[in-house]
Amino acid sequence: MQDTNTAKNLHDLLSDEAVEERRFVLPITQEPERLDKTLALLLPEHSRSRLQSWIEDGHVQVNQQVVRTRHILYPGDVITVQEQAAPESTAFTAEPVDFPVVEESPHWIVVNKPAGLVTHPGAGNWTGTLLNGLLYRYPELASVARAGIVHRLDKMTSGLMVVARTETAQTHLVRQLQSRSVKREYRALVHGFVAAEGTINAPIGRDPHVPVRMAVNGSAPREAITHFHCLRHGLAERGIAFSEVVCKLETGRTHQIRVHMANQKHPLLGDDLYGGKHMLGAERQMLHAKALGFEDPATGQLVKFESAIPDDMNAVRECIEWKDN
């Protein structure tokens, strides 16, 4: 295309108005240009990456032929585009997703999230999440923000979460999280021999060099406090040292335990993002949200729950020769 105005004219004068399919006929003034670049001008409401994915998936044809992203266009070519729904448009769709419910009341639900289940839809995981499953099992959650989810667990972390069933309960639970009165206890298997107990008070922010990682004192760091005590030390194959640790969160930052333990030179077993090794059959970070306590929004009474260590984590524990502290 010569310029954006030319693209706008083509868009206004030559496109079919049907929603499902768009058709463009390139004028005699068209200069040779790549398909993806031309579409970016013809359909500026869509991102370049989305248009490229439509091309690669066969939803764009040139002269009734499926072509590649770098296909060169010429005068008179006819482009047909079948617009696809954005993946995020299905983010809040009810789906049958399997997850155990520990206990529920008219005001809250306590779930035991399995490892591998994403909590909330996001880039790369728009469907098949805990949120989708909650909407399927509890349709009334469609009227509660984020389907009642008030805190998250990482995809590969297992364990207990509380979900609000009403807006009032959600507000109450969020305020408890903000005041740090929600009790959250985790069990972790880490590399090395950990000190008997301690508190890690180190702010966490986004790692400026690796977007998917967090880091102590990263960009825009926020206060993060983790209390820990070591249950036992042990040795595995080739004399490699490990510790089983109880971590209690005072704050709840993204990847908090994983970042704090790695910063102490004790990364979680299986957590390759933060320096842990896939050993002893650990195919994920060995982290489980074992205990949860909060004030019931309806009664004001403290309710507590515990979850058994999952089978995959138990199998790894059995590979270590433990010595109690």
Secondary structure, 3 states (H helix, E strand, C coil): CCCHHHHHHHHHHHCCCCCCEEEEECCCCCCCEEHHHHHHHHCCCCCHHHHHHHHHCCCEEECCEECCCCCEECCCCEEEEECCCCHHHHCCCCCCCCCCEEEECCCEEEEEECCCCCCCCECCECCCCHHHHHHHHCHHHHHCHHHHECCCCCCCCEEEEEEECCHHHHHHHHHHHHHCCCEEEEEEEEECCCCCEEEEECCEEECCCCCCCEEECCEEEECCEEEEEEEEEEECHHHCEEEEEEEEECCCCCCHHHHHHHHCCCCECCCHHHCCCCCCCCCCCCEEEEEEEEECCCCCCEEEEECCCCHHHHHHHCCCEEEEC
